[in-house]
């Protein structure tokens, strides 16, 4: 591990998992529709419980009223840098499912939406884009402003765009703009029951 790029795998993995990281710096250039469709297409093919595909994505492009509306839902900390994204995306998941004519609560909607987000992030990276997911947004306000139905959960806002320069970020963020390491496997993975 080195200070410049602190990501090294302890076991062999595809380099895409190490090379993709969540920058806050974006150039502000628009994402072409063709690239955006390819990125959403990758998300579409994520695995899901009973093939329900509970994820939904809303998006807004810079220079539109929708982009301003999406920005207003972010906490100021995130709004400061996300305003230069090439597109803002909201990831949602449907909390209900139909089975045998009954409407039931889906226990896996968030897990499944996470799989779609992972596909989206990796496809975006493969096309030369950066993605950064944010939990720092006003949930109740966003639900109303974006007209999200009650049976959908807002999972995250996602900034997507071409990676920008470090010096283009507000000074407070520059020291944090580094790829981060991960916990060791023995802190995350256990054979058998959960350890005491």
C-alpha positions as CSV (number, residue, x, y, z in Angstrom):
1,X,0.0,0.0,0.0
2,X,1.3,3.5,-0.8
3,X,0.0,6.9,0.3
4,X,-0.7,8.0,-3.2
5,X,-3.0,5.0,-4.0
6,X,-3.8,3.1,-0.8
7,X,-5.7,0.2,-2.5
8,X,-4.1,-3.2,-2.7
9,X,-6.0,-6.5,-2.7
10,X,-4.9,-9.2,-0.4
11,X,-6.2,-11.8,-2.9
12,X,-6.4,-11.8,-6.7
13,X,-9.4,-9.7,-8.1
14,X,-10.1,-7.8,-11.3
15,X,-8.4,-4.4,-11.2
16,X,-11.7,-2.6,-11.8
17,X,-12.6,-3.1,-8.1
18,X,-9.5,-1.3,-7.0
19,X,-9.4,1.4,-9.6
20,X,-12.9,2.6,-9.2
21,X,-13.3,5.1,-6.3
22,X,-15.7,7.8,-5.4
23,X,-14.3,11.2,-6.3
24,X,-16.0,14.5,-5.4
25,X,-14.4,16.5,-8.2
26,X,-16.2,16.7,-11.6
27,X,-15.5,18.7,-14.7
28,X,-19.2,19.7,-15.1
29,X,-19.4,18.4,-18.7
30,X,-22.6,16.8,-19.8
31,X,-22.9,13.0,-20.0
32,X,-24.1,12.0,-23.6
33,X,-27.4,10.2,-23.7
34,X,-25.8,7.1,-25.3
35,X,-23.4,6.8,-22.4
36,X,-26.1,7.4,-19.9
37,X,-28.3,4.7,-21.4
38,X,-25.4,2.2,-21.4
39,X,-24.8,3.0,-17.7
40,X,-28.5,2.4,-16.9
41,X,-28.5,-0.7,-19.0
42,X,-25.8,-2.2,-16.9
43,X,-27.9,-1.4,-13.8
44,X,-30.9,-3.1,-15.4
45,X,-29.1,-6.4,-15.6
46,X,-28.3,-6.6,-11.9
47,X,-29.6,-9.7,-10.1
48,X,-32.7,-9.4,-7.9
49,X,-34.8,-11.6,-5.6
50,X,-37.6,-13.3,-7.7
51,X,-36.4,-11.2,-10.6
52,X,-38.6,-8.3,-9.2
53,X,-36.1,-5.6,-10.2
54,X,-37.3,-3.2,-7.5
55,X,-34.8,-0.4,-8.3
56,X,-35.9,2.8,-10.1
57,X,-33.7,5.7,-11.1
58,X,-34.6,9.4,-11.5
59,X,-32.0,11.6,-13.2
60,X,-31.5,15.3,-14.0
61,X,-29.0,17.0,-16.4
62,X,-27.1,20.2,-15.7
63,X,-28.7,23.4,-16.9
64,X,-32.3,22.2,-16.3
65,X,-34.9,23.0,-13.7
66,X,-34.8,19.4,-12.6
67,X,-31.0,19.6,-11.9
68,X,-31.7,22.6,-9.7
69,X,-34.5,20.7,-8.0
70,X,-32.3,17.7,-7.4
71,X,-29.5,19.9,-6.0
72,X,-31.9,21.5,-3.5
73,X,-32.5,18.1,-1.9
74,X,-28.9,17.6,-1.0
75,X,-27.4,18.7,2.2
76,X,-25.2,21.8,1.7
77,X,-22.0,19.7,2.4
78,X,-22.8,17.6,-0.7
79,X,-24.3,20.4,-2.8
80,X,-21.0,22.3,-2.8
81,X,-19.3,19.8,-5.0
82,X,-22.2,17.9,-6.6
83,X,-23.2,21.0,-8.6
84,X,-20.4,20.1,-11.1
85,X,-21.7,16.6,-11.8
86,X,-22.5,15.7,-15.4
87,X,-25.8,14.2,-14.1
88,X,-27.5,13.7,-10.8
89,X,-29.3,10.4,-10.1
90,X,-31.7,9.3,-7.4
91,X,-31.7,5.6,-6.6
92,X,-35.1,4.3,-5.3
93,X,-36.4,0.8,-4.4
94,X,-39.9,-0.5,-4.4
95,X,-40.8,-1.8,-1.0
96,X,-43.8,-3.9,-2.1
97,X,-44.1,-6.9,-4.2
98,X,-46.9,-9.0,-5.6
99,X,-47.1,-12.7,-5.0
100,X,-50.0,-15.0,-5.7
101,X,-52.3,-12.0,-6.0
102,X,-51.2,-10.5,-2.7
103,X,-49.2,-7.3,-2.1
104,X,-46.5,-8.1,0.3
105,X,-43.5,-6.2,1.8
106,X,-40.3,-6.9,0.0
107,X,-37.5,-7.8,2.4
108,X,-34.8,-7.5,-0.2
109,X,-35.6,-4.3,-2.1
110,X,-32.6,-2.4,-0.6
111,X,-30.2,-5.2,-1.2
112,X,-31.4,-5.5,-4.8
113,X,-31.1,-1.8,-5.4
114,X,-27.6,-1.9,-4.1
115,X,-26.7,-4.6,-6.7
116,X,-28.1,-2.3,-9.4
117,X,-26.1,0.7,-8.0
118,X,-22.9,-1.4,-8.1
119,X,-23.5,-2.4,-11.8
120,X,-24.1,1.3,-12.6
121,X,-20.9,2.4,-10.8
122,X,-18.7,-0.2,-12.5
123,X,-20.1,0.5,-16.0
124,X,-19.7,4.2,-15.5
125,X,-16.1,3.6,-14.5
126,X,-15.5,1.5,-17.5
127,X,-16.6,4.4,-19.7
128,X,-14.3,6.8,-17.9
129,X,-16.9,8.4,-15.6
130,X,-16.8,8.9,-11.8
131,X,-19.7,8.1,-9.5
132,X,-20.2,9.1,-5.9
133,X,-23.3,8.0,-3.9
134,X,-24.6,10.2,-1.2
135,X,-26.8,9.6,1.8
136,X,-26.6,13.2,2.8
137,X,-29.9,14.5,1.5
138,X,-33.2,15.7,3.0
139,X,-35.3,12.5,2.7
140,X,-38.8,13.8,3.6
141,X,-38.3,17.0,1.5
142,X,-36.9,14.9,-1.5
143,X,-39.9,12.5,-1.3
144,X,-42.3,15.4,-1.7
145,X,-40.2,17.5,-4.2
146,X,-39.6,14.5,-6.5
147,X,-43.1,13.1,-6.1
148,X,-41.9,9.7,-4.8
149,X,-44.8,7.3,-4.0
150,X,-45.1,6.1,-0.4
151,X,-44.2,2.5,-1.4
152,X,-40.7,3.5,-2.7
153,X,-37.7,4.1,-0.5
154,X,-35.1,6.7,-1.4
155,X,-31.8,4.9,-1.2
156,X,-29.2,7.5,-2.4
157,X,-28.4,10.4,-4.6
158,X,-25.6,9.7,-7.1
159,X,-23.3,12.3,-8.8
160,X,-22.0,11.0,-12.1
161,X,-19.6,12.7,-14.5
162,X,-16.1,13.0,-15.8
163,X,-13.5,13.2,-13.0
164,X,-12.3,16.8,-12.4
165,X,-9.0,18.2,-10.9
166,X,-8.3,18.2,-7.2
167,X,-7.8,22.0,-7.3
168,X,-11.3,22.5,-8.6
169,X,-12.8,21.3,-5.4
170,X,-13.5,23.6,-2.4
171,X,-10.4,23.6,-0.2
172,X,-12.2,21.7,2.6
173,X,-12.6,18.7,0.4
174,X,-9.2,18.5,-1.2
175,X,-7.5,16.5,1.6
176,X,-10.3,13.9,1.5
177,X,-10.1,13.4,-2.3
178,X,-8.1,10.2,-2.1
179,X,-9.0,6.5,-2.8
180,X,-9.6,4.8,0.5
181,X,-8.5,1.4,1.7
182,X,-10.9,-1.3,3.0
183,X,-11.1,-3.3,6.2
184,X,-9.4,-6.7,6.2
185,X,-11.5,-9.7,5.2
186,X,-11.2,-11.2,8.7
187,X,-13.1,-8.1,10.0
188,X,-15.9,-8.6,7.4
189,X,-16.3,-12.3,6.7
190,X,-16.9,-15.2,9.2
191,X,-17.4,-18.9,8.8
192,X,-20.4,-20.0,10.7
193,X,-22.5,-18.0,13.2
194,X,-21.9,-14.3,13.8
195,X,-18.9,-14.0,16.2
196,X,-19.4,-13.0,19.8
